[in-house]
């Protein structure tokens, strides 16, 4: 496993403190006094509806936006002090694909590959990863949205980055290709890579992220692991569906001392049980409860 080594004085791959940013001419702050950190080797989810401040924060972290207030350090250095060497160490996948449409998929990857001074991945191997190898020599103008998303995703992997910024990486993908992308992300984590994931897809975040931050109207409302959030906000009951007199019935039992619950044990022995599951909250349920906002 390879992993990026931070300077000895840094303990976080990303450190943000009291970050505030207003777009030129804007009257409202796009992000307001937000603070968080991302540990090395972590998949960190930045979750919120459109316009919440997710993409703005990512653009600041990747050096695309300046003029912010507060502290923003990436890989142990203030982001404003990084030079071009910064982009040798990071990979960025944008929600809206931006490719040279008149070039083929392979020509696009080879062009961006030429911009890096360090070791890079084989473009054809990357195309194979996401099932685009047979389209390598087709112009990107002919690609569907999903194909463009997959091409943008593997472009972020070209320079073997230590830190990946992924903005809605499965947007517009069918279930099969979405699964492929999710598996690659998890594989990168096992390789020691750090991943900053911006999304409003709560199921994606629940599956992939070690921790998540909920952001609404430019402010972070909550940060924790998906598991802890579900334990804190879920109902401590188990729901049993069973067949009785040709009808499907439902009972709920408290999880506490469930193994000693005589009614629960009797139901299991005397009825045809169809399903048993805990009534844990989903991340979307928790988001709405914590922020008072939906993801629409």
Backbone as a ProteinNet text record, in pm:
[ID]
protein_1_A
[PRIMARY]
XXXXXXXXXXXXXXXXXXXXXXXXXXXXXXXXXXXXXXXXXXXXXXXXXXXXXXXXXXXXXXXXXXXXXXXXXXXXXXXXXXXXXXXXXXXXXXXXXXXXXXXXXXXXXXXXXXXXXXXXXXXXXXXXXXXXXXXXXXXXXXXXXXXXXXXXXXXXXXXXXXXXXXXXXXXXXXXXXXXXXXXXXXXXXXXXXXXXXXXXXXXXXXXXXXXXXXXXXXXXXXXXXXXXXXXXXXXXXXXXXXXXXXXXXXXXXXXXXXXXXXXXXXXXXXXXXXXXXXXXXXXXXXXXXXXXXXXX
[TERTIARY]
84.4	0	88.3	54.1	127.5	39	99	21.8	108	44	115.8	162.3	285.8	341.3	331.7	259.4	243.4	366.6	389.6	495.2	473.2	579.6	570.4	477.5	462.2	380.2	231.8	197.3	57.5	0.3	-123.9	-190.4	-310.5	-345.4	-462.1	-422.1	-485.1	-463.5	-527	-642.7	-710.6	-748.5	-718.2	-756.6	-820.4	-944.2	-1019	-1068.8	-1043.6	-1087.7	-1144.9	-1270	-1339	-1335.3	-1358.1	-1355.7	-1482.8	-1464.3	-1575.1	-1540.9	-1639	-1613.9	-1741.5	-1724.4	-1832.2	-1786.6	-1867.6	-1831.6	-1830.8	-1739.4	-1733.4	-1869.5	-1912.8	-2042.1	-2158.7	-2130.5	-2236.6	-2270.2	-2394.4	-2437.3	-2440.6	-2447.9	-2458.5	-2333.9	-2287.2	-2169.1	-2203.6	-2120.2	-2142.8	-2108.2	-2003.9	-1973.1	-1940.7	-1977.3	-1970.1	-1913.2	-1790.5	-1726.4	-1729.3	-1696.6	-1698.6	-1560.1	-1560.4	-1436.8	-1450.8	-1347.7	-1344.3	-1203	-1174.6	-1047.6	-1072.2	-983.8	-990.5	-859.6	-870.2	-751.6	-692.8	-562.3	-501.5	-569.6	-597.7	-658.5	-807.4	-871.2	-1013.7	-1096	-1216.9	-1315.6	-1410.1	-1405.3	-1482.5	-1592.4	-1716.8	-1829.3	-1875.9	-1893.6	-1942.5	-2081.7	-2184.9	-2319.8	-2412.2	-2492.9	-2590.2	-2660.9	-2769.9	-2844.6	-2768.1	-2817.6	-2756.2	-2756.6	-2644.8	-2634.2	-2596.8	-2562.2	-2532.1	-2392.7	-2302.7	-2164.5	-2062.9	-2109.3	-2019.2	-1913.1	-1959.1	-1864.3	-1774.9	-1828.8	-1747.6	-1631.1	-1661.6	-1556.7	-1452.4	-1497.7	-1401.5	-1313.7	-1370.1	-1292	-1187.7	-1220.1	-1121.3	-1009.9	-1047.7	-949.1	-855.5	-904	-821.7	-755.7	-765.1	-694.9	-762.2	-886.7	-956.2	-1018.4	-1046.4	-1101.8	-1008.8	-984.2	-903.3	-989	-928	-1001.8	-1090.7	-1064	-1141.7	-1082.8	-1158.8	-1109.8	-1103	-1007	-991	-870	-852.2	-737.6	-780.1	-703.3	-726.2	-590.1	-563	-436.3	-464.3	-387.6	-400.4	-263.3	-257.1	-131.3	-24.6	-68.9	23.3	69.3	15.4	55.5	-67.1	-57.1	-164.5	-186.7	-312.1	-340.4	-290.6	-286.4	-240.4	-91.1	-16.9	128.5	172.6	79.6	113.6	135.3	230.3	253.1	200.3	253.1	203.5	225.4	320.8	347	225.2	134.9	12.6	-68.4	-75.8	-160.4	-95.7	29.2	91.4	40.6	-11.9	-48.9	-198.5	-279	-423.9	-489.1	-607	-689.8	-827.8	-888.8	-1019.2	-1114.3	-1232	-1338.3	-1456.7	-1496.7	-1603.2	-1739.9	-1843.9	-1979.5	-2019	-1990.4	-2021.2	-1896.2	-1897.4	-1777.5	-1727.5	-1597.4	-1536.2	-1423	-1454.6	-1358.5	-1340.2	-1234.5	-1217.2	-1300	-1414.5	-1513.3	-1467.7	-1379.8	-1334.5	-1223.8	-1169.9	-1066.4	-1131.1	-1060.5	-1108.5	-1085	-1142.1	-1121	-973.5	-906.4	-764.1	-681.2	-715.2	-641.7	-660.2	-780.7	-804.3	-712.9	-708.7	-627.2	-478.4	-435.8	-293.6	-252.5	-342.5	-310.9	-290.6	-387.9	-375.6	-259.1	-232.4	-117.6	12.3	20.9	143.5	171.1	71.3	87.2	158.5	169.9	231.1	377.9	458	601.2	632.9	545.4	569.8	512.6	517.6	467.4	315.8	265	121.6	71.1	-59.7	-124	-129.9	-141.3	-161.1	-305.9	-329.1	-465.8	-555.3	-500.1	-582.5	-626.6	-540.7	-578.9	-689.5	-684.3	-789.9	-921.8	-916	-1037.5	-1099.7	-1015.7	-1066.4	-1134.6	-1081.2	-1138.9	-1287.1	-1326.6	-1465.2	-1539.8	-1487.9	-1558.7	-1562.8	-1462.5	-1459.6	-1350.9	-1288.9	-1176.5	-1216.8	-1338.2	-1380.5	-1417.1	-1430.1	-1461.1	-1339.4	-1222.5	-1100.9	-1074.5	-1105	-1072.6	-1193.9	-1299.8	-1417.8	-1412.7	-1461	-1464.2	-1559.2	-1518.8	-1598.3	-1731.8	-1740.6	-1867.4	-1976.4	-1937.2	-2033.3	-2074.2	-2010.3	-2034.2	-2165.5	-2226.8	-2342.1	-2292.8	-2386.6	-2348	-2274.3	-2325.8	-2262.8	-2121.2	-2097.7	-1963.2	-1868.7	-1919	-1837.1	-1803.5	-1900	-1875.4	-1765.8	-1772.5	-1670.9	-1534	-1530.7	-1403.6	-1345.2	-1430.9	-1382.9	-1330.8	-1394.2	-1350.6	-1211.2	-1187.2	-1054.7	-947.8	-987.4	-888.2	-830.2	-912.8	-865.6	-764.6	-758	-665.9	-533.8	-524	-408.6	-274.4	-263.2	-134.8	-107.9	-184	-170	-173.4	-281.1	-284.8	-294.4	-242.5	-255.2	-389.4	-447	-570.7	-665.7	-786.1	-886.1	-1002.7	-1042.4	-1162.7	-1265.3	-1373.2	-1474.4	-1607.8	-1658.7	-1784.7	-1892.3	-1986	-2093.8	-2040.6	-1951.8	-1883.9	-1972.1	-2093.7	-2182	-2305.6	-2305.3	-2420.8	-2447	-2571.1	-2608.6	-2567.3	-2513.9	-2468.4	-2575.5	-2579.4	-2668.8	-2613.3	-2693.3	-2647.7	-2517.8	-2498	-2376.2	-2253.3	-2256.2	-2140.3	-2120.9	-2230.4	-2219.1	-2144.9	-2176.3	-2108.2	-1958.8	-1924.7	-1783.8	-1708.4	-1768.1	-1703.9	-1690	-1793.6	-1787.4	-1678.9	-1665.4	-1562	-1421.8	-1403.8	-1272.5	-1239.7	-1339.3	-1317.3	-1273.9	-1341.2	-1304.9	-1166.6	-1130.8	-997.9	-891.2	-917.7	-821.4	-801.2	-908.1	-893.5	-799.1	-813.2	-725.6	-580.9	-559.6	-423.6	-367.5	-446.7	-400.5	-432.2	-513.2	-548.4	-653.1	-654.6	-754.5	-854.7	-983.6	-1087.1	-1185.3	-1202.6	-1299.5	-1415.9	-1530.8	-1645.4	-1757.1	-1794.8	-1908.3	-2027.5	-2141.2	-2257.7	-2384.7	-2498.7	-2627.6	-2689.1	-2612.6	-2657.7	-2623.5	-2721.3	-2697.2	-2663.8	-2720.9	-2689.9	-2544.4	-2494.7	-2354.1	-2263.5	-2296	-2215.4	-2217.5	-2333.7	-2347.8	-2258.6	-2252.5	-2172.4	-2022.9	-1980.9	-1839	-1766.9	-1835.9	-1765.2	-1734.7	-1615.9	-1579.2	-1647.4	-1653.6	-1725.1	-1794	-1898.6	-1970.1	-1993.2	-2002	-2040.5	-2166.4	-2265.1	-2387.8	-2372.4	-2388.7	-2378.1	-2505.8	-2557.6	-2678	-2658.1	-2690.6	-2679.1	-2541.8	-2438.1	-2302	-2251.8	-2331	-2290.2	-2292.8	-2192.6	-2189.1	-2274.1	-2369.1	-2461.6	-2420.6	-2347	-2317.5	-2203.2	-2112.9	-2005	-1993.8	-1997.5	-1978.3	-1972.6	-1949.7	-1951.3	-2096.1	-2125.4	-2262.5	-2314.4	-2229.9	-2274.6	-2317.9	-2234.5	-2269.2	-2395.2	-2410.5	-2530.1	-2654.9	-2647.4	-2764.2	-2794.7	-2688.2	-2711.3	-2774.9	-2730.4	-2781.2	-2925.2	-2958.4	-3088.3	-3188.6	-3145.2	-3236	-3323.8	-3428.9	-3518.1	-3461.2	-3455.8	-3396.4	-3499.6	-3552.6	-3652	-3618.4	-3673.2	-3662.2	-3803.5	-3816.6	-3947.8	-3955.3	-4058.5	-4074.8	-4201.1	-4187.7	-4302.9	-4320	-4441.1	-4463.6	-4602.5	-4618.6	-4744.9	-4830.7	-4957.4	-5050.3	-5190.4	-5247.1	-5379.8	-5387.3	-5280.6	-5272.2	-5259.7	-5229.5	-5208.9	-5067.7	-5014.3	-4884	-4905.9	-4850.1	-4861.5	-4725.9	-4729.9	-4606.6	-4606.5	-4493.1	-4475	-4340.6	-4335.5	-4210.1	-4173.9	-4043.5	-3993.4	-3872.9	-3862.2	-3747.7	-3620.4	-3511.6	-3385.9	-3326.1	-3357.2	-3299.7	-3352.6	-3260.2	-3293.9	-3381.6	-3358.9	-3441	-3433.9	-3313.9	-3297.3	-3376.6	-3423.7	-3502.5	-3649.7	-3687.1	-3824.9	-3910.4	-3998.1	-4076.6	-4169.8	-4232.7	-4323.4	-4247.9	-4130.8	-4049.4	-4008.4	-3960.5	-3916.4	-4034	-4151.1	-4268.4	-4312	-4302	-4338.1	-4246.8	-4116.9	-4021.9	-4051.2	-4092.9	-4116.3	-4247.9	-4347	-4481.3	-4532.3	-4454.6	-4501.1	-4397.5	-4446.6	-4358.9	-4305.8	-4182.5	-4123.4	-4074.9	-4112.7	-4071.9	-3953.7	-3955.5	-3842.5	-3822.6	-3696.2	-3661.6	-3556	-3580.5	-3477.4	-3494.3	-3382.3	-3386.6	-3439.7	-3497.7	-3554.8	-3453.8	-3337.3	-3236.8	-3272.5	-3232.1	-3257.7	-3163.3	-3208.2	-3120.3	-3047.3	-2939.4	-2868.7	-2959.1	-3046.9	-3138.6	-3233.9	-3285.4	-3371.3	-3298.3	-3171.2	-3092.3	-3061.8	-3032	-3003.7	-3123	-3241.2	-3362.2	-3387.7	-3367.5	-3388.5	-3288.5	-3161	-3056.3	-3057.7	-3104.4	-3095	-3230	-3336	-3466.4	-3488.4	-3400.8	-3407.2	-3407.2	-3469.9	-3463.5	-3344.3	-3316.1	-3202.3	-3241.3	-3364.4	-3410.1	-3351.5
-119.5	0	125	220.1	345.7	452.1	543.8	651.2	775.3	889.1	1015.5	1046.1	1089.2	1124	1274.5	1314.8	1456.7	1511.7	1642.3	1703.6	1672.9	1663.2	1617.4	1702.9	1831.2	1919.1	1908.9	1836.6	1827.7	1691.3	1690.5	1564.6	1540.6	1637.3	1626.1	1647.5	1574.1	1595.8	1727.4	1758.4	1886.5	1945.7	2072.4	2142.1	2275.6	2293.7	2415.5	2473.9	2602.4	2667.1	2804.6	2824.3	2953.5	3004.4	2917	2955.3	3030.6	3147.3	3228.9	3277.2	3271.5	3316.7	3376.3	3490.8	3556.1	3579.4	3539.8	3562.1	3711.7	3756.9	3899.5	3951.8	4057.7	4115	4051.9	3942.9	3873.9	3942.7	3933.7	3994.7	3893.5	3764.4	3660.5	3573.5	3536	3449.8	3309.9	3256.8	3122.4	3016.1	3040.5	2956.5	3049.6	3007.3	3099.6	3029.7	3066.2	3019.9	2867.8	2796.3	2650.5	2599	2493.2	2431.8	2279.9	2212.8	2066.7	2023.2	1894.9	1840.8	1701.7	1663.6	1532.3	1459.8	1339.9	1264.4	1190.5	1160.7	1082.1	946.2	905	775.3	768.5	883.4	887.8	923.8	867.3	915.6	1006.7	1134.7	1235.9	1287.6	1274.6	1319	1458.3	1541.7	1678	1681	1678.3	1648.6	1767.9	1789.9	1897.2	1915	1992.3	2016.2	2109.1	2124.7	2217.3	2357.8	2428.1	2564.2	2574.4	2460.7	2462.5	2515.3	2512.3	2554.8	2444	2327.9	2212.8	2240.2	2278.4	2300.2	2420.7	2523.2	2639.8	2599	2516.7	2469.8	2388.3	2300.2	2219.9	2308	2411.1	2500	2576.7	2610.5	2677	2578.8	2455.6	2354.2	2318.8	2329.8	2295.3	2417.5	2533.3	2651.8	2725.4	2690.2	2756.9	2889.4	2903.9	3028	3083.3	3212	3280.3	3390.6	3467.8	3577.1	3534.2	3418	3369	3421.5	3407.4	3438.1	3309.1	3299.8	3180.7	3099.9	2985.3	2898.6	2780.9	2756.3	2641.4	2580	2463.2	2393.4	2257.8	2225.6	2096.6	2030.8	1906.9	1832.7	1908.7	1971.3	2034.6	2173.8	2230.1	2364.6	2447.9	2578.4	2669	2659.7	2643.5	2619.9	2734.2	2855.5	2970.3	2968	2888.9	2882.9	2772.8	2686.5	2580.3	2639	2583.5	2621.5	2509	2497.8	2398.2	2255.3	2235.9	2101.4	2044.4	2131.5	2088	1994.8	2028.6	1952.2	1821.4	1801.1	1670.5	1570.4	1621.3	1535.4	1516.8	1594.8	1585.3	1549.2	1487.3	1460.2	1515.7	1573.3	1637.4	1585.8	1540.8	1498.4	1591.3	1660.3	1759.7	1698.4	1755.5	1705	1721.2	1835.7	1860	1829.4	1724.3	1684.7	1796.8	1815.3	1917.5	1852.5	1814.2	1746.1	1824.3	1791	1842.1	1751.9	1803.4	1720	1672.4	1748.5	1709.2	1604.1	1581.4	1479.2	1347.4	1238.3	1108.8	1095.7	992.5	968.4	948.3	870.1	844	969.3	1050.2	1175.6	1270.2	1275.9	1357.7	1315.3	1184.6	1135.5	1155.9	1132.8	1151.1	1297.6	1388.6	1530.4	1566.6	1530.8	1565.1	1490.6	1371.6	1295.3	1371.1	1439.6	1510.9	1631.9	1676.5	1794.6	1763.3	1633.7	1594	1557.7	1594.3	1563	1427.6	1381.2	1255.2	1134.6	1021.9	896.6	902.4	847	847.8	706.8	692.8	566.8	549.6	425.9	396.7	431.4	525.6	566	450.3	356.2	244.5	158	141.5	63.4	133.3	266.8	341.7	329.3	336.1	320.4	182.8	81.6	-53.7	-61.2	12.2	10.7	44.9	137.4	185.9	145	45.4	-9.1	79.5	165.7	255.6	219.4	102.5	69.7	60.1	13	0.9	136.2	237.2	372.7	464.5	407.1	487.2	581.5	537	617.7	687.6	698.5	774.1	914.4	1010.8	1147.8	1159.4	1239.4	1253.6	1321.1	1398.3	1460.8	1356.3	1234.4	1126.7	1053.6	1086.1	1014.5	1057.1	963.4	996.2	1068.3	1121.5	1189.5	1093.1	970.7	873.2	839.7	829.7	801.4	917.4	1038.9	1156.7	1161.8	1123.3	1120	1018.9	900.1	797.9	843.2	910.6	961	1067.1	1155.8	1257.9	1197	1090.9	1023.8	964.1	892.3	830.1	932.6	1045.6	1151.9	1199.7	1197.3	1237.8	1139.9	1019	916.6	913.7	989.9	981.7	996	1092.5	1126.6	1053.2	945.2	867.1	958.2	1037.2	1138.3	1078.8	1152.6	1116.6	1160	1265	1324.6	1341	1283.7	1292	1379.4	1471.8	1551.2	1503.2	1445.1	1387.8	1457.4	1521.7	1594.8	1514.5	1455.4	1373.3	1270.9	1180.9	1092.2	988	963.5	864.2	928.4	1060.1	1130.5	1086.5	1046.7	1009.9	871	791.2	657.1	553.2	448.5	337.4	256	166.5	91.9	15.3	-43.6	-122.3	-32.7	77.4	166.5	242.9	271.5	333.1	240.2	111.3	12.2	7.3	14.8	11.9	130.1	249.3	369.2	358.8	312.3	299.2	199.9	91.3	-7.4	49.9	131.8	194	289.5	366.4	459.9	384.6	274.9	195.9	134.1	95.9	40.6	146.6	269.4	377.6	402.1	387.1	400.6	293.8	168.5	61.2	86.7	166.4	202.5	318	369.8	477.8	616.7	626.6	758	825.1	957.4	1036.5	1088.9	1084.9	1120.9	1218.7	1332	1433.9	1425	1378.1	1347.4	1447.5	1522.6	1613.4	1551.2	1545.7	1480	1517.5	1498.9	1504	1364.5	1264.7	1125.6	1060.1	1051.5	1002.1	852.8	776.1	632.4	611.2	690.4	682.9	716	823.5	865.4	761.9	703.4	603.2	482.9	441.9	325.6	353.8	473	497.7	571.5	660.2	757.9	709.2	745	723.1	825.8	950	1056.1	1144	1213.4	1304.8	1436.5	1543.1	1674.8	1717.7	1765.1	1817.9	1968.9	2019.6	2163.6	2215.1	2326.2	2390.8	2541.4	2610.4	2756.5	2804.5	2729.8	2771.7	2742.4	2672.4	2642.1	2491.7	2443.1	2301.1	2280.9	2186.7	2161.9	2043.1	1947.5	1824.6	1751.5	1690.8	1607.1	1482.1	1365.5	1239.7	1126.6	1004.9	888.3	849.7	793.9	749	652.8	561.6	463.5	531.9	624	692.4	775.9	839.7	920.2	833.9	717.1	628.1	568.7	541.1	490.9	597	721	830.4	867.5	858.9	910	800.8	675.1	566.8	526.6	453.1	399.4	267	245.8	124.5	12.9	-21.5	-127.9	-220	-341.9	-436.1	-460.8	-459.3	-475.4	-614.1	-689	-826.5	-835.4	-887.9	-917.2	-1068.4	-1115.4	-1259.4	-1292.1	-1416.3	-1461.4	-1527.1	-1481.3	-1537.8	-1541	-1660.8	-1677.4	-1617.7	-1646.2	-1601.6	-1450.5	-1380.2	-1235.3	-1202.5	-1093.6	-1045.5	-949.6	-981.4	-898.2	-837.4	-729.4	-660.7	-634.8	-662.7	-631	-560.2	-473	-407	-441.1	-462.6	-496.1	-407.8	-367.5	-288.5	-373	-313.3	-386.6	-424.1	-345.7	-373.3	-507.9	-594.8	-727	-809.5	-791.6	-860.2	-1012.1	-1062.8	-1207.1	-1266.8	-1184.3	-1232.4	-1195.4	-1138.7	-1095.9	-1217	-1258.9	-1381.2	-1371.9	-1255.1	-1239.4	-1250	-1189	-1195.8	-1340.5	-1411.5	-1549.5	-1640.1	-1616.3	-1695.9	-1673.6	-1548.5	-1516.6	-1590.8	-1593.9	-1662.7	-1812.7	-1869.6	-2014.5	-2055.8	-1969.6	-2012.6	-1953.2	-1869.4	-1805	-1815.3	-1797.3	-1796.7	-1655	-1630.2	-1496.2	-1468.9	-1352.1	-1313.9	-1217.5	-1118	-1023.8	-981.7	-952.7	-891.8	-785.7	-664.7	-562.1	-451.4	-387.3	-275.9	-152.3	-63.4	59.6	173.5	156.2	262.1	373.6	493	607.9	604.9	658.6	675.7	809.2	826.1	953.7	1067.3	1038.3	1143.1	1183.3	1084.9	1115.9	1207	1171.5	1246.2	1385.8	1395.2	1526.1	1619	1569.9	1652.2	1692.4	1598	1626.2	1729.8	1717.7	1806	1944.8	1953.5	2080.1	2147.5	2066.4	2121.1	2142.4	2082.6	2099.7	1964.5	1958.8	1837.5	1852	1745.4	1747.9	1796.7	1833.6	1879	2014.2
0	0	0	-88.7	-88.8	-28.5	44.8	105	109.6	92	94.3	235.8	248.9	379.7	399.7	502	530.4	600.8	590	670.1	817.8	893.7	1032.7	1117.2	1081.2	1164.7	1130.7	1025.2	983.1	1018.4	1064.7	1097.1	1007.3	923.3	837.3	691.7	602.9	460.4	416.8	474.3	450.8	585.8	604	727	690.3	731.7	703	834.8	854.5	977.8	946.3	987.7	973.2	829.2	733.6	592.7	555.5	495.6	446.3	306.7	216.7	79.6	21.3	-45.8	-118.2	-261.4	-357	-497.2	-527.2	-614.2	-649.4	-695.4	-634.9	-668.9	-595.9	-523.7	-451	-319.8	-280.3	-154.5	-40.3	-75.1	25.6	24.5	142.6	151.7	102	11.3	-42.7	60.1	139.4	255.6	370.9	492	605.8	728.8	764.7	888.5	904.1	797.6	807.8	849.8	928	978.2	973.6	923.6	922.8	885.2	904.1	857.1	798.7	708.6	644.2	672.7	728.4	766.7	647.3	651.3	543.9	530.8	407.5	382.6	407.8	429.4	461.9	338	329.3	233.4	310.7	278.2	350	259.5	303.3	222.6	260.9	159.4	179.1	116.8	201.6	155.3	169.7	66.4	73	-59.1	-59.3	-183.3	-276.4	-397.2	-492.2	-433.7	-450.8	-399.9	-253.9	-191.5	-47.2	-17.5	-116.7	-95	-116.2	-162.6	-180.9	-287.5	-406.7	-516.7	-491.1	-425.7	-389.8	-300.2	-200	-109.1	-184.1	-272.9	-349.2	-437	-496.9	-583.4	-502.9	-379	-292.6	-256.8	-222.3	-184.1	-299.2	-421.5	-538.1	-601.4	-535.9	-583.5	-696.7	-728.6	-838.9	-796.8	-668	-615.7	-508.5	-514.5	-412.2	-349.8	-262.7	-201.8	-87.2	-31.4	82.5	213.1	321.5	455.1	534.8	625.4	706.9	664.1	727.5	700.2	613.3	505.3	417.9	387.3	446.7	423.8	360	258.5	189.9	186.4	232	238	317.9	427.6	520	483.1	373.4	332.6	301.8	331.7	294	143.7	103.6	-37.9	-125.5	-70.7	-149.2	-174.8	-97.5	-115	-210.4	-249.9	-344.7	-483.9	-555.5	-695.1	-784.6	-905.7	-1000.4	-952	-860	-808.6	-736.4	-690.6	-623.4	-712.6	-840.8	-932.9	-977.5	-938.5	-959.4	-855.5	-744.4	-630.3	-613.9	-685.9	-671.2	-804.1	-793.7	-909.8	-885.1	-989.3	-974.2	-1081.1	-1036.7	-1127.2	-1106.6	-1212.9	-1203.4	-1231.2	-1169.8	-1192.3	-1338.8	-1396.8	-1538.2	-1618.5	-1699.5	-1774.9	-1864.2	-1866.5	-1952.8	-2031.9	-2154.8	-2240.9	-2371	-2443.6	-2579	-2670.4	-2713.4	-2781.8	-2919.1	-2984.6	-3118.6	-3113.5	-2992.8	-2976.6	-2933.8	-2957	-2911	-2760.6	-2703.5	-2561	-2531	-2613.1	-2592.1	-2611.5	-2710.6	-2733	-2615.1	-2559.3	-2440.1	-2326.7	-2298	-2187.1	-2213.9	-2335.8	-2368.4	-2357.2	-2394.9	-2381.4	-2234.3	-2149.6	-2007.4	-1942.4	-1989.8	-1938.9	-1964.3	-2078.6	-2115.4	-2026.6	-1951.3	-1865.8	-1735.1	-1701.9	-1574.9	-1596	-1497.1	-1505.3	-1441.7	-1353.7	-1283.1	-1355.8	-1287.3	-1344	-1359.7	-1469.4	-1496.5	-1527.3	-1522.3	-1556.5	-1708.5	-1754.7	-1895.9	-1931.3	-2023.7	-2056.8	-2101.5	-2177.6	-2222	-2105.7	-2006.5	-1888.3	-1810.9	-1805	-1737.6	-1813.3	-1944.8	-2024.6	-2002.6	-1989.9	-1963.8	-1827.9	-1730.5	-1595.2	-1596	-1684.5	-1685.1	-1812.1	-1882.9	-1997.7	-2119.9	-2136.9	-2252.2	-2353.8	-2338.5	-2425.3	-2572.9	-2600.8	-2740.6	-2801	-2716.1	-2763.5	-2757.2	-2736	-2716.8	-2833.5	-2954.9	-3073.2	-3132	-3051.7	-3093.8	-3035.9	-3114.1	-3064.7	-2945.8	-2849.3	-2727.3	-2756.1	-2865.1	-2903.3	-2924.4	-2957.2	-2982	-2853.6	-2742.2	-2617.3	-2552.6	-2481.3	-2397.6	-2272.3	-2193.2	-2069.3	-1976.6	-1963.9	-1875.8	-1918.1	-2048	-2098.6	-2067.3	-2080.5	-2048.9	-1899.9	-1816.2	-1671	-1639	-1699.1	-1674.9	-1724	-1839.1	-1892.1	-1799	-1747.1	-1653.8	-1524.9	-1481.1	-1358.7	-1375.2	-1484.2	-1499.9	-1531.6	-1587.7	-1610.4	-1477.5	-1372.8	-1239.8	-1182.9	-1238.5	-1189	-1265	-1373	-1463.3	-1393.5	-1302	-1241	-1109.9	-1085.1	-961.8	-838.6	-823.4	-717.3	-577.6	-481	-340.2	-283.2	-343.8	-295.7	-413.5	-400.8	-507.2	-463.8	-550.3	-530.7	-632.9	-584.4	-672.1	-649.1	-753.7	-745.6	-818.3	-743.8	-798.7	-899.6	-857.5	-952.4	-1020.2	-968	-1029.8	-1091.8	-1104.1	-1159.4	-1303.6	-1331.1	-1466.6	-1509.7	-1418.4	-1453.9	-1424.2	-1507.1	-1480.1	-1363.2	-1304.3	-1186.1	-1205.4	-1323.3	-1346.5	-1344.8	-1418.5	-1423.3	-1293.7	-1223.8	-1092	-996.8	-1001.5	-917.3	-949.6	-1077.5	-1118.6	-1057.6	-1066.7	-1011.7	-860.7	-792.3	-646.5	-605.5	-679.3	-647.4	-666.9	-770.2	-793	-678.8	-634.3	-523.1	-397.7	-367.7	-250.6	-265.8	-387.1	-412.3	-387.7	-428.1	-406.1	-256.5	-180	-34.9	20.1	-26.3	22	-17	-121.8	-163.8	-81.5	12.1	98.5	48.1	-55.8	-109.4	-20.4	-22.6	48.5	-53.3	-18.8	-115.5	-52.5	-119.9	-78.5	-176.8	-128	-213	-188.3	-291.4	-279.3	-351.1	-281.6	-340.2	-265.7	-332.5	-262.5	-261.1	-306.5	-308.5	-174.3	-86.7	48.1	51.3	-40.5	-45.1	-82.9	-176.1	-216.6	-99.3	-28.9	85.8	197.2	220.3	325.6	297.1	171.9	134.8	140.3	96.3	73.3	186.5	256.6	339.3	480.5	528.3	667.9	757.8	709.3	780.4	677.2	722.6	634.7	706.4	626.7	677.3	604.2	678.7	618.8	604.8	482.3	460.3	395.3	449.6	398.4	405.9	297.3	294.3	338.8	298.9	326.6	465.9	548.3	684.7	709.8	782.7	819.9	944.4	934	1043.7	1130.2	1073	1144.9	1077.2	1156.5	1103.5	1190.4	1127	1199.8	1098.7	1148.7	1060.2	1032.1	913.1	885.4	991.1	1037.8	1136.9	1266	1315.9	1440.5	1425.9	1311.5	1288.8	1290.7	1228.4	1224.6	1361.6	1438.3	1573.5	1662.5	1646	1729.1	1694.7	1565.2	1521.6	1485.8	1484.7	1450.7	1567.9	1538.4	1642	1689	1819.3	1877.1	1882	1764.3	1756.9	1640.5	1648.3	1538	1486.1	1354.6	1290.9	1227.9	1262.1	1214	1128.8	1007.6	923.1	919.7	942.3	948.2	892	853.3	795.6	904.1	910.7	1009.3	946.4	937.5	877.2	735.9	659.6	518.5	503.5	610.4	604.5	651.9	599.7	645.4	761.3	875.9	994.8	1029.6	1107.2	1146.4	1296.1	1360.1	1502.2	1519.5	1619.3	1653.8	1797.9	1820.6	1953.2	1985.1	2110.5	2153.8	2146.4	2097.4	2085	2220.5	2321.5	2453.4	2505.7	2544.5	2599.9	2505.2	2374.5	2275.8	2290.5	2324.2	2338	2452	2546.2	2659.9	2647.5	2531.3	2511.8	2474.5	2567.7	2548.9	2428.6	2407.8	2293.2	2161.3	2153.5	2032	2003.1	2105.3	2086.9	2049.3	2108	2074.9	1931	1886	1747.4	1650	1680	1593.6	1586.2	1698.1	1703.4	1637.2	1645.3	1605.8	1475.1	1411	1288	1176.4	1055.2	937.9	917.1	963.3	955.4	813.3	760.2	624.4	624.3	712.2	721.1	865.4	899.7	1028.3	1000.7	1044.7	1027.8	1131.5	1162.3	1256.6	1186.3	1262	1206.7	1217.2	1151.4	1156.7	1059.4	1092.9	1007	887.6	775.4	660.4	675	599	602.8	556.9	462.9	416.8	528.6	603.6	719.3	817.5	845	943.1	891.5	762.3	702.3	718.6	686.1	695.9	841.7	934.4	1076	1128	1084.9	1136.7	1075.1	950.8	879	853	864.4	832.3	683.8	602.9	458.1	389.4	272.7	189.4	96	21.3	-71.3	-209.8	-231.2	-363.2	-395.1
[MASK]
++++++++++++++++++++++++++++++++++++++++++++++++++++++++++++++++++++++++++++++++++++++++++++++++++++++++++++++++++++++++++++++++++++++++++++++++++++++++++++++++++++++++++++++++++++++++++++++++++++++++++++++++++++++++++++++++++++++++++++++++++++++++++++++++++++++++++++++++++++++++++++++++++++++++

